[in-house]
């Protein structure tokens, strides 16, 4: 074999190796982490920018790795659709999804909810909030007519589904806006409002509260929404599901040691968890069919 042929063969072998590295790992054949524990990939929808996502969720992975017989690796999705696809393909075995993306995963391939977080009041719920800038002149939902508005990602529950239905029920349709757009993250919506790029927007409550001291005004909030689930593939190991459920349900948000430990966790996950079932999200499943104007299930 000549030099040229050997070089060509090495390139082919290298290419095949790279392709194998990119193939998803089935959840029934878990890898081993550096600590020799079975490695579990944990996905999450991009609620915020990648840096904030890593900062908020990596400490949770570290905690799960310490408290279970598994090593957890965070897998950030580029968008909401990819987060669902990563779970569907088996690239990740578990994921923190929103209510809408859980609907898609449950209906599409039978994803199952494990637990859902509690809020500061000890309730498994959160809200969508309509925000504006303090000096915008917008003081009520009626004032939104003729103005610009930013929704979140099309697959977002509190950034898109809920506020569209909420506004419609309060007499504000998409046609009433001067213009509207969908941005990728809740953070992007909040910053667009603060910078005056849009007159108002819709975000989840924790984001509204975070940016309120920076000049946001909260003008309306939705009814309670079932809190976001941590979900598993339908063929995930029962032992894995049981281990994660046990550790998260055991968290005592009033324990001083846990308060300190959870300081860097995503704010939604600092108040403990309750067990979750698909029935908890029945209202969301119904809304996906009920939202007027084709912005529920049909816009996805």
TORVOSE-46877 format. One record per residue (C-alpha): residue number from 1; residue in three letters; z, y, x. Coordinates in steps of 0.1 Angstrom, whole numbers, padded with zeros to 4 digits. Layout:
    n  res     pz     py     px
  NUM  ALA      Z      Y      X
...
This chain:
    n  res     pz     py     px
    1  UNK   0000   0000   0000
    2  UNK  -0010   0034   0014
    3  UNK   0011   0065   0017
    4  UNK  -0006   0081  -0013
    5  UNK   0000   0051  -0035
    6  UNK   0037   0048  -0024
    7  UNK   0042   0085  -0033
    8  UNK   0026   0080  -0067
    9  UNK   0048   0050  -0073
   10  UNK   0079   0069  -0064
   11  UNK   0070   0097  -0087
   12  UNK   0065   0073  -0116
   13  UNK   0099   0056  -0109
   14  UNK   0116   0090  -0107
   15  UNK   0100   0101  -0139
   16  UNK   0111   0069  -0157
   17  UNK   0147   0074  -0144
   18  UNK   0148   0110  -0157
   19  UNK   0135   0099  -0191
   20  UNK   0162   0072  -0192
   21  UNK   0189   0099  -0185
   22  UNK   0177   0119  -0214
   23  UNK   0179   0090  -0239
   24  UNK   0208   0092  -0264
   25  UNK   0237   0068  -0258
   26  UNK   0243   0047  -0289
   27  UNK   0279   0050  -0301
   28  UNK   0283   0012  -0300
   29  UNK   0280   0013  -0262
   30  UNK   0303   0040  -0250
   31  UNK   0301   0050  -0214
   32  UNK   0330   0052  -0190
   33  UNK   0344   0086  -0180
   34  UNK   0358   0094  -0145
   35  UNK   0392   0083  -0158
   36  UNK   0377   0049  -0167
   37  UNK   0382   0055  -0204
   38  UNK   0354   0049  -0228
   39  UNK   0335   0083  -0230
   40  UNK   0331   0099  -0264
   41  UNK   0307   0128  -0269
   42  UNK   0319   0154  -0294
   43  UNK   0294   0178  -0309
   44  UNK   0300   0211  -0326
   45  UNK   0279   0236  -0345
   46  UNK   0273   0269  -0327
   47  UNK   0297   0291  -0347
   48  UNK   0299   0316  -0318
   49  UNK   0281   0322  -0285
   50  UNK   0281   0293  -0260
   51  UNK   0308   0309  -0237
   52  UNK   0332   0313  -0266
   53  UNK   0324   0279  -0280
   54  UNK   0333   0263  -0246
   55  UNK   0364   0283  -0243
   56  UNK   0376   0274  -0278
   57  UNK   0367   0238  -0279
   58  UNK   0371   0224  -0244
   59  UNK   0409   0225  -0246
   60  UNK   0408   0204  -0277
   61  UNK   0387   0178  -0258
   62  UNK   0413   0178  -0230
   63  UNK   0440   0172  -0255
   64  UNK   0422   0143  -0272
   65  UNK   0415   0128  -0238
   66  UNK   0452   0129  -0229
   67  UNK   0465   0116  -0262
   68  UNK   0440   0088  -0270
   69  UNK   0425   0058  -0250
   70  UNK   0392   0077  -0248
   71  UNK   0377   0105  -0226
   72  UNK   0361   0133  -0247
   73  UNK   0331   0153  -0235
   74  UNK   0321   0184  -0254
   75  UNK   0284   0187  -0264
   76  UNK   0273   0221  -0275
   77  UNK   0243   0223  -0298
   78  UNK   0217   0250  -0295
   79  UNK   0216   0255  -0333
   80  UNK   0230   0240  -0365
   81  UNK   0201   0216  -0370
   82  UNK   0205   0202  -0335
   83  UNK   0242   0196  -0341
   84  UNK   0233   0173  -0371
   85  UNK   0205   0156  -0351
   86  UNK   0228   0149  -0322
   87  UNK   0251   0130  -0345
   88  UNK   0223   0113  -0363
   89  UNK   0207   0100  -0330
   90  UNK   0240   0088  -0316
   91  UNK   0240   0113  -0287
   92  UNK   0274   0123  -0301
   93  UNK   0298   0101  -0320
   94  UNK   0320   0128  -0335
   95  UNK   0313   0164  -0345
   96  UNK   0329   0195  -0359
   97  UNK   0305   0205  -0386
   98  UNK   0305   0231  -0414
   99  UNK   0305   0222  -0450
  100  UNK   0267   0225  -0454
  101  UNK   0259   0206  -0422
  102  UNK   0283   0179  -0433
  103  UNK   0264   0177  -0466
  104  UNK   0232   0173  -0446
  105  UNK   0247   0146  -0423
  106  UNK   0264   0128  -0452
  107  UNK   0234   0127  -0474
  108  UNK   0210   0121  -0445
  109  UNK   0227   0092  -0427
  110  UNK   0262   0086  -0441
  111  UNK   0284   0107  -0418
  112  UNK   0320   0104  -0427
  113  UNK   0348   0131  -0426
  114  UNK   0379   0122  -0406
  115  UNK   0402   0152  -0409
  116  UNK   0400   0189  -0418
  117  UNK   0421   0218  -0405
  118  UNK   0448   0238  -0423
  119  UNK   0450   0276  -0423
  120  UNK   0480   0297  -0415
  121  UNK   0493   0291  -0450
  122  UNK   0491   0254  -0447
  123  UNK   0461   0250  -0469
  124  UNK   0429   0232  -0461
  125  UNK   0406   0261  -0469
  126  UNK   0390   0293  -0456
  127  UNK   0369   0321  -0471
  128  UNK   0337   0340  -0466
  129  UNK   0342   0377  -0461
  130  UNK   0318   0406  -0467
  131  UNK   0322   0431  -0439
  132  UNK   0309   0466  -0431
  133  UNK   0318   0493  -0406
  134  UNK   0346   0516  -0415
  135  UNK   0323   0546  -0414
  136  UNK   0294   0530  -0432
  137  UNK   0300   0545  -0466
  138  UNK   0300   0510  -0482
  139  UNK   0331   0506  -0502
  140  UNK   0321   0480  -0528
  141  UNK   0296   0453  -0534
  142  UNK   0276   0477  -0556
  143  UNK   0272   0500  -0526
  144  UNK   0252   0472  -0508
  145  UNK   0222   0478  -0530
  146  UNK   0194   0494  -0510
  147  UNK   0212   0488  -0477
  148  UNK   0206   0463  -0449
  149  UNK   0225   0430  -0448
  150  UNK   0230   0402  -0423
  151  UNK   0237   0366  -0433
  152  UNK   0246   0339  -0409
  153  UNK   0225   0308  -0400
  154  UNK   0206   0293  -0429
  155  UNK   0228   0262  -0425
  156  UNK   0261   0281  -0424
  157  UNK   0285   0277  -0453
  158  UNK   0305   0309  -0451
  159  UNK   0277   0329  -0435
  160  UNK   0249   0320  -0459
  161  UNK   0255   0296  -0488
  162  UNK   0287   0310  -0501
  163  UNK   0279   0347  -0497
  164  UNK   0245   0344  -0514
  165  UNK   0261   0327  -0544
  166  UNK   0291   0351  -0544
  167  UNK   0269   0382  -0543
  168  UNK   0246   0368  -0570
  169  UNK   0276   0362  -0593
  170  UNK   0287   0398  -0587
  171  UNK   0253   0413  -0596
  172  UNK   0237   0417  -0561
  173  UNK   0206   0397  -0554
  174  UNK   0184   0394  -0523
  175  UNK   0159   0418  -0539
  176  UNK   0186   0445  -0542
  177  UNK   0189   0448  -0504
  178  UNK   0167   0473  -0485
  179  UNK   0163   0444  -0461
  180  UNK   0182   0413  -0451
  181  UNK   0181   0388  -0422
  182  UNK   0198   0356  -0410
  183  UNK   0214   0357  -0376
  184  UNK   0224   0326  -0356
  185  UNK   0262   0330  -0353
  186  UNK   0291   0346  -0371
  187  UNK   0297   0366  -0339
  188  UNK   0262   0379  -0340
  189  UNK   0267   0391  -0376
  190  UNK   0299   0409  -0368
  191  UNK   0284   0426  -0337
  192  UNK   0253   0437  -0356
  193  UNK   0275   0454  -0382
  194  UNK   0297   0471  -0356
  195  UNK   0266   0484  -0338
  196  UNK   0251   0497  -0370
  197  UNK   0221   0474  -0369
  198  UNK   0229   0464  -0404
  199  UNK   0251   0481  -0430
  200  UNK   0270   0449  -0439
  201  UNK   0272   0412  -0434
  202  UNK   0289   0379  -0442
  203  UNK   0311   0360  -0418
  204  UNK   0339   0334  -0420
  205  UNK   0374   0348  -0423
  206  UNK   0386   0342  -0387
  207  UNK   0357   0362  -0373
  208  UNK   0363   0390  -0398
  209  UNK   0400   0392  -0388
  210  UNK   0392   0390  -0351
  211  UNK   0368   0420  -0352
  212  UNK   0387   0441  -0378
  213  UNK   0407   0460  -0352
  214  UNK   0373   0470  -0335
  215  UNK   0361   0489  -0366
  216  UNK   0353   0464  -0393
  217  UNK   0362   0470  -0429
  218  UNK   0366   0440  -0453
  219  UNK   0352   0448  -0487
  220  UNK   0352   0414  -0505
  221  UNK   0361   0378  -0500
  222  UNK   0350   0346  -0517
  223  UNK   0370   0320  -0535
  224  UNK   0386   0293  -0512
  225  UNK   0361   0270  -0494
  226  UNK   0371   0235  -0482
  227  UNK   0379   0237  -0445
  228  UNK   0354   0225  -0420
  229  UNK   0355   0187  -0413
  230  UNK   0355   0167  -0381
  231  UNK   0331   0139  -0389
  232  UNK   0320   0106  -0374
  233  UNK   0289   0086  -0375
  234  UNK   0290   0058  -0401
  235  UNK   0289   0031  -0373
  236  UNK   0316   0048  -0351
  237  UNK   0342   0024  -0338
  238  UNK   0371   0021  -0363
  239  UNK   0395   0023  -0334
  240  UNK   0381   0056  -0323
  241  UNK   0383   0071  -0357
  242  UNK   0418   0058  -0361
  243  UNK   0429   0072  -0328
  244  UNK   0415   0107  -0334
  245  UNK   0429   0108  -0369
  246  UNK   0464   0097  -0357
  247  UNK   0466   0123  -0329
  248  UNK   0453   0153  -0350
  249  UNK   0474   0145  -0380
  250  UNK   0505   0142  -0358
  251  UNK   0502   0179  -0346
  252  UNK   0531   0200  -0357
  253  UNK   0519   0236  -0357
  254  UNK   0556   0248  -0357
  255  UNK   0565   0230  -0325
  256  UNK   0569   0255  -0297
  257  UNK   0553   0232  -0272
  258  UNK   0523   0227  -0294
  259  UNK   0520   0264  -0302
  260  UNK   0518   0270  -0264
  261  UNK   0493   0241  -0260
  262  UNK   0471   0253  -0288
  263  UNK   0470   0289  -0276
  264  UNK   0434   0286  -0263
  265  UNK   0421   0264  -0291
  266  UNK   0397   0276  -0317
  267  UNK   0418   0297  -0343
  268  UNK   0407   0273  -0371
  269  UNK   0424   0244  -0353
  270  UNK   0458   0258  -0345
  271  UNK   0476   0251  -0378
  272  UNK   0474   0213  -0380
  273  UNK   0452   0189  -0400
  274  UNK   0450   0168  -0431
  275  UNK   0430   0137  -0438
  276  UNK   0395   0144  -0452
  277  UNK   0372   0125  -0476
  278  UNK   0338   0132  -0489
  279  UNK   0352   0140  -0523
  280  UNK   0369   0171  -0508
  281  UNK   0334   0186  -0505
  282  UNK   0321   0179  -0540
  283  UNK   0321   0216  -0549
  284  UNK   0299   0224  -0519
  285  UNK   0276   0195  -0527
  286  UNK   0272   0210  -0562
  287  UNK   0266   0245  -0548
  288  UNK   0238   0233  -0526
  289  UNK   0219   0226  -0558
  290  UNK   0231   0256  -0578
  291  UNK   0224   0286  -0556
  292  UNK   0197   0307  -0571
  293  UNK   0165   0317  -0553
  294  UNK   0161   0285  -0533
  295  UNK   0187   0294  -0507
  296  UNK   0208   0263  -0511
  297  UNK   0194   0229  -0502
  298  UNK   0158   0239  -0506
  299  UNK   0158   0265  -0479
  300  UNK   0168   0239  -0453
